[in-house]
């Protein structure tokens, strides 16, 4: 079967795959899974005491994946859960989790912040605006 792939599609896929490859390499070197990174990043962004529901709503990760990641991090002593307004459990870092964040997450986030210093604000705004536009068209047509 022969299909002509639009050059825009080809280039977009190349760029997205390369970004994904670099992130995978960074996370692998830090020994952090994708879902752990997303959950802990959300915990840093949303603040301790957020719920799994909050994390699901702020990320692209499924409820099932967040739930299994919470269980894994809880078993490893990185996070603890406390009962909140039913049915939500609220997520907090343990002392071990705070150290984990300092040693693994903060260096990655600092690298991302340093990289962003090389991109002009106006270029970043165009990039985000156009990516959001593409995402919206994509979601509405898939």
Phi and psi in degrees as GROMACS dihedral restraints (atoms count N, CA, C in turn):
[ dihedral_restraints ]
;  ai    aj    ak    al  type     phi  dphi    fc
    3     4     5     6     1  -118.5    20    10
    4     5     6     7     1   132.9    20    10
    6     7     8     9     1  -138.0    20    10
    7     8     9    10     1   139.7    20    10
    9    10    11    12     1   -90.3    20    10
   10    11    12    13     1   122.0    20    10
   12    13    14    15     1   -95.7    20    10
   13    14    15    16     1   123.0    20    10
   15    16    17    18     1   -56.3    20    10
   16    17    18    19     1   136.9    20    10
   18    19    20    21     1   -59.7    20    10
   19    20    21    22     1   -33.9    20    10
   21    22    23    24     1   -64.3    20    10
   22    23    24    25     1   -43.3    20    10
   24    25    26    27     1   -63.2    20    10
   25    26    27    28     1   -46.0    20    10
   27    28    29    30     1   -59.1    20    10
   28    29    30    31     1   -48.3    20    10
   30    31    32    33     1   -66.3    20    10
   31    32    33    34     1   -43.0    20    10
   33    34    35    36     1   -59.5    20    10
   34    35    36    37     1   -45.4    20    10
   36    37    38    39     1   -61.7    20    10
   37    38    39    40     1   -40.0    20    10
   39    40    41    42     1   -61.3    20    10
   40    41    42    43     1   -46.8    20    10
   42    43    44    45     1   -65.3    20    10
   43    44    45    46     1   -47.5    20    10
   45    46    47    48     1   -62.4    20    10
   46    47    48    49     1   -40.9    20    10
   48    49    50    51     1   -66.1    20    10
   49    50    51    52     1   -38.0    20    10
   51    52    53    54     1   -67.7    20    10
   52    53    54    55     1   -42.3    20    10
   54    55    56    57     1   -60.9    20    10
   55    56    57    58     1   -45.4    20    10
   57    58    59    60     1   -60.8    20    10
   58    59    60    61     1   -42.4    20    10
   60    61    62    63     1   -61.2    20    10
   61    62    63    64     1   -43.1    20    10
   63    64    65    66     1   -65.4    20    10
   64    65    66    67     1   -44.9    20    10
   66    67    68    69     1   -61.4    20    10
   67    68    69    70     1   -43.2    20    10
   69    70    71    72     1   -59.8    20    10
   70    71    72    73     1   -40.4    20    10
   72    73    74    75     1   -65.0    20    10
   73    74    75    76     1   -44.7    20    10
   75    76    77    78     1   -61.7    20    10
   76    77    78    79     1   -46.4    20    10
   78    79    80    81     1   -66.2    20    10
   79    80    81    82     1   -39.4    20    10
   81    82    83    84     1   -63.7    20    10
   82    83    84    85     1   -40.5    20    10
   84    85    86    87     1   -67.0    20    10
   85    86    87    88     1   -29.2    20    10
   87    88    89    90     1   -88.8    20    10
   88    89    90    91     1    -4.8    20    10
   90    91    92    93     1    58.9    20    10
   91    92    93    94     1    47.7    20    10
   93    94    95    96     1  -124.6    20    10
   94    95    96    97     1   132.8    20    10
   96    97    98    99     1   -78.5    20    10
   97    98    99   100     1   162.4    20    10
   99   100   101   102     1   -54.0    20    10
  100   101   102   103     1   -48.8    20    10
  102   103   104   105     1   -68.1    20    10
  103   104   105   106     1   -34.7    20    10
  105   106   107   108     1   -64.3    20    10
  106   107   108   109     1   -42.9    20    10
  108   109   110   111     1   -61.0    20    10
  109   110   111   112     1   -48.0    20    10
  111   112   113   114     1   -61.6    20    10
  112   113   114   115     1   -45.6    20    10
  114   115   116   117     1   -63.9    20    10
  115   116   117   118     1   -48.1    20    10
  117   118   119   120     1   -70.1    20    10
  118   119   120   121     1   -35.1    20    10
  120   121   122   123     1   -62.0    20    10
  121   122   123   124     1   -44.7    20    10
  123   124   125   126     1   -63.1    20    10
  124   125   126   127     1   -39.1    20    10
  126   127   128   129     1   -62.4    20    10
  127   128   129   130     1   -40.1    20    10
  129   130   131   132     1   -67.1    20    10
  130   131   132   133     1   -41.7    20    10
  132   133   134   135     1   -72.8    20    10
  133   134   135   136     1   -45.0    20    10
  135   136   137   138     1   -83.3    20    10
  136   137   138   139     1   -25.6    20    10
  138   139   140   141     1    97.9    20    10
  139   140   141   142     1   152.0    20    10
  141   142   143   144     1   -60.3    20    10
  142   143   144   145     1   147.7    20    10
  144   145   146   147     1    96.2    20    10
  145   146   147   148     1    -3.0    20    10
  147   148   149   150     1   -71.1    20    10
  148   149   150   151     1   162.6    20    10
  150   151   152   153     1  -102.4    20    10
  151   152   153   154     1   167.6    20    10
  153   154   155   156     1   -59.9    20    10
  154   155   156   157     1   -38.1    20    10
  156   157   158   159     1   -60.1    20    10
  157   158   159   160     1   -42.0    20    10
  159   160   161   162     1   -59.5    20    10
  160   161   162   163     1   -42.5    20    10
  162   163   164   165     1   -68.1    20    10
  163   164   165   166     1   -42.9    20    10
  165   166   167   168     1   -59.1    20    10
  166   167   168   169     1   -43.6    20    10
  168   169   170   171     1   -69.2    20    10
  169   170   171   172     1   -26.3    20    10
  171   172   173   174     1   -97.5    20    10
  172   173   174   175     1    -0.2    20    10
  174   175   176   177     1  -129.8    20    10
  175   176   177   178     1  -179.1    20    10
  177   178   179   180     1  -103.6    20    10
  178   179   180   181     1    11.1    20    10
  180   181   182   183     1   -93.8    20    10
  181   182   183   184     1   142.0    20    10
  183   184   185   186     1   -69.9    20    10
  184   185   186   187     1   158.9    20    10
  186   187   188   189     1   -58.6    20    10
  187   188   189   190     1   -41.5    20    10
  189   190   191   192     1   -62.2    20    10
  190   191   192   193     1   -43.8    20    10
  192   193   194   195     1   -67.2    20    10
  193   194   195   196     1   -43.1    20    10
  195   196   197   198     1   -61.6    20    10
  196   197   198   199     1   -43.5    20    10
  198   199   200   201     1   -59.9    20    10
  199   200   201   202     1   -46.0    20    10
  201   202   203   204     1   -69.0    20    10
  202   203   204   205     1   -33.1    20    10
  204   205   206   207     1   -69.1    20    10
  205   206   207   208     1   -39.9    20    10
  207   208   209   210     1   -59.5    20    10
  208   209   210   211     1   -46.7    20    10
  210   211   212   213     1   -60.2    20    10
  211   212   213   214     1   -43.1    20    10
  213   214   215   216     1   -63.2    20    10
  214   215   216   217     1   -48.7    20    10
  216   217   218   219     1   -67.1    20    10
  217   218   219   220     1   -31.7    20    10
  219   220   221   222     1   -67.6    20    10
  220   221   222   223     1   -44.1    20    10
  222   223   224   225     1   -63.8    20    10
  223   224   225   226     1   -32.2    20    10
  225   226   227   228     1   -81.2    20    10
  226   227   228   229     1    -3.6    20    10
  228   229   230   231     1    77.4    20    10
  229   230   231   232     1    21.7    20    10
  231   232   233   234     1   -90.3    20    10
  232   233   234   235     1   -34.6    20    10
  234   235   236   237     1  -129.5    20    10
  235   236   237   238     1   162.2    20    10
  237   238   239   240     1  -133.2    20    10
  238   239   240   241     1   154.2    20    10
  240   241   242   243     1  -111.2    20    10
  241   242   243   244     1   141.7    20    10
  243   244   245   246     1  -129.1    20    10
  244   245   246   247     1   142.2    20    10
  246   247   248   249     1   -64.4    20    10
  247   248   249   250     1   136.9    20    10
  249   250   251   252     1  -125.0    20    10
  250   251   252   253     1  -151.8    20    10
  252   253   254   255     1   -62.7    20    10
  253   254   255   256     1   120.8    20    10
  255   256   257   258     1   -51.3    20    10
  256   257   258   259     1   135.4    20    10
  258   259   260   261     1   -99.0    20    10
  259   260   261   262     1    13.1    20    10
  261   262   263   264     1   -77.5    20    10
  262   263   264   265     1   137.2    20    10
  264   265   266   267     1  -104.1    20    10
  265   266   267   268     1   139.5    20    10
  267   268   269   270     1  -103.2    20    10
  268   269   270   271     1   142.1    20    10
  270   271   272   273     1  -102.0    20    10
  271   272   273   274     1   132.2    20    10
  273   274   275   276     1  -133.4    20    10
  274   275   276   277     1   150.0    20    10
  276   277   278   279     1   -78.2    20    10
  277   278   279   280     1   143.6    20    10
  279   280   281   282     1   -87.4    20    10
  280   281   282   283     1   171.6    20    10
  282   283   284   285     1   -55.8    20    10
  283   284   285   286     1   -39.7    20    10
  285   286   287   288     1   -63.2    20    10
  286   287   288   289     1   -38.7    20    10
  288   289   290   291     1   -64.9    20    10
  289   290   291   292     1   -39.1    20    10
  291   292   293   294     1   -62.2    20    10
  292   293   294   295     1   -40.7    20    10
  294   295   296   297     1   -66.9    20    10
  295   296   297   298     1   -39.7    20    10
  297   298   299   300     1   -59.4    20    10
  298   299   300   301     1   -46.2    20    10
  300   301   302   303     1   -59.9    20    10
  301   302   303   304     1   -47.5    20    10
  303   304   305   306     1   -62.4    20    10
  304   305   306   307     1   -41.2    20    10
  306   307   308   309     1   -85.2    20    10
  307   308   309   310     1   -28.0    20    10
  309   310   311   312     1  -113.7    20    10
  310   311   312   313     1   -46.2    20    10
  312   313   314   315     1   -80.0    20    10
  313   314   315   316     1   -48.0    20    10
  315   316   317   318     1   -57.5    20    10
  316   317   318   319     1   -44.9    20    10
  318   319   320   321     1   -59.5    20    10
  319   320   321   322     1   -37.9    20    10
  321   322   323   324     1   -66.5    20    10
  322   323   324   325     1   -44.3    20    10
  324   325   326   327     1   -66.1    20    10
  325   326   327   328     1   -38.8    20    10
  327   328   329   330     1   -62.5    20    10
  328   329   330   331     1   -39.0    20    10
  330   331   332   333     1   -63.0    20    10
  331   332   333   334     1   -43.5    20    10
  333   334   335   336     1   -61.4    20    10
  334   335   336   337     1   -43.0    20    10
  336   337   338   339     1   -62.2    20    10
  337   338   339   340     1   -41.3    20    10
  339   340   341   342     1   -62.5    20    10
  340   341   342   343     1   -42.7    20    10
  342   343   344   345     1   -62.0    20    10
  343   344   345   346     1   -40.8    20    10
  345   346   347   348     1   -63.7    20    10
  346   347   348   349     1   -22.2    20    10
  348   349   350   351     1   -65.3    20    10
  349   350   351   352     1   -19.2    20    10
  351   352   353   354     1   -88.3    20    10
  352   353   354   355     1    -1.8    20    10
  354   355   356   357     1  -114.1    20    10
  355   356   357   358     1   124.4    20    10
  357   358   359   360     1   -61.9    20    10
  358   359   360   361     1   144.4    20    10
  360   361   362   363     1   -55.1    20    10
  361   362   363   364     1   -42.5    20    10
  363   364   365   366     1   -65.0    20    10
  364   365   366   367     1   -38.9    20    10
  366   367   368   369     1   -65.4    20    10
  367   368   369   370     1   -41.0    20    10
  369   370   371   372     1   -64.1    20    10
  370   371   372   373     1   -42.4    20    10
  372   373   374   375     1   -61.7    20    10
  373   374   375   376     1   -40.5    20    10
  375   376   377   378     1   -65.4    20    10
  376   377   378   379     1   -45.6    20    10
  378   379   380   381     1   -57.5    20    10
  379   380   381   382     1   -50.6    20    10
  381   382   383   384     1   -65.2    20    10
  382   383   384   385     1   -42.8    20    10
  384   385   386   387     1   -60.5    20    10
  385   386   387   388     1   -47.1    20    10
  387   388   389   390     1   -70.3    20    10
  388   389   390   391     1   -35.8    20    10
  390   391   392   393     1   -66.0    20    10
  391   392   393   394     1   -42.1    20    10
  393   394   395   396     1   -63.5    20    10
  394   395   396   397     1   -39.3    20    10
  396   397   398   399     1   -62.7    20    10
  397   398   399   400     1   -47.0    20    10
  399   400   401   402     1   -60.3    20    10
  400   401   402   403     1   -45.7    20    10
  402   403   404   405     1   -59.0    20    10
  403   404   405   406     1   -43.6    20    10
  405   406   407   408     1   -62.8    20    10
  406   407   408   409     1   -46.5    20    10
  408   409   410   411     1   -62.7    20    10
  409   410   411   412     1   -43.4    20    10
  411   412   413   414     1   -60.4    20    10
  412   413   414   415     1   -49.6    20    10
  414   415   416   417     1   -60.8    20    10
  415   416   417   418     1   -37.9    20    10
  417   418   419   420     1   -77.5    20    10
  418   419   420   421     1   -10.4    20    10
  420   421   422   423     1  -120.4    20    10
  421   422   423   424     1     8.5    20    10
